[in-house]
Amino acid sequence: MKKAFASLPSTTELTPTILNDLVSKVFVEAPNKSDGKRRQNIHISYDLVGILPELNTPIHEEMA
C-alpha cells in the first residue's frame, strides 16, 4: 500500500492526474425528485479502499 502512495508527488493541491490515480469508479444514481427537490446520490470507489461510508453532511448546490 505504501508503494502506491509513494509514486504520488508531495503536494497540497489535488490535480486531475492525482485524482485519476486515486479513483477507480464513479457510480451515479438516478435523480430523485419525490420531495420537490432534485437529489442525486454519487458513490466514488477509490483504489485500495473501495467505497467509503457515507458522510452525513449533505452538499447543497444550486443547479441551474
C-alpha positions in Angstrom: 0.0 0.0 0.0 2.8 2.4 0.8 4.2 1.8 -2.7 1.0 3.1 -4.3 1.2 6.4 -2.4 5.0 6.6 -2.8 4.5 7.3 -6.5 2.3 10.4 -5.7 4.1 13.7 -5.5 4.2 15.6 -2.2 1.7 18.3 -2.8 -1.2 20.2 -1.1 -3.2 20.5 -4.4 -5.4 17.8 -5.8 -4.7 17.8 -9.5 -6.7 15.8 -12.2 -3.8 13.4 -12.6 -3.7 12.6 -8.9 -7.4 12.2 -8.8 -7.4 9.8 -11.7 -4.7 7.8 -9.9 -6.8 7.5 -6.7 -10.4 7.0 -8.1 -11.3 3.7 -9.8 -15.0 4.1 -10.5 -17.8 6.7 -10.0 -21.4 5.4 -9.6 -24.2 8.0 -10.2 -27.7 7.0 -9.2 -30.9 8.2 -10.9 -32.2 11.6 -9.8 -34.9 11.6 -7.0 -37.5 14.3 -7.2 -40.0 12.9 -4.8 -39.8 15.8 -2.3 -39.9 18.5 -4.9 -36.2 19.0 -5.0 -33.8 17.2 -7.3 -31.4 15.0 -5.4 -28.9 12.6 -6.8 -26.5 10.2 -5.0 -23.0 9.7 -6.2 -20.7 7.0 -4.9 -16.9 7.1 -5.5 -14.8 3.9 -5.5 -11.2 4.6 -4.5 -8.3 2.4 -5.4 -7.1 0.4 -2.4 -10.1 1.2 -0.1 -13.2 0.9 -2.2 -16.3 3.0 -1.5 -16.1 4.9 1.8 -19.0 5.1 4.2 -21.5 7.9 3.5 -20.8 11.2 5.3 -23.9 12.6 6.9 -23.1 16.0 5.6 -25.2 16.9 2.5 -23.8 19.1 -0.2 -26.1 21.9 -1.1 -25.5 23.2 -4.5 -27.9 25.1 -6.7 -28.4 23.5 -10.1 -29.1 26.0 -13.0 
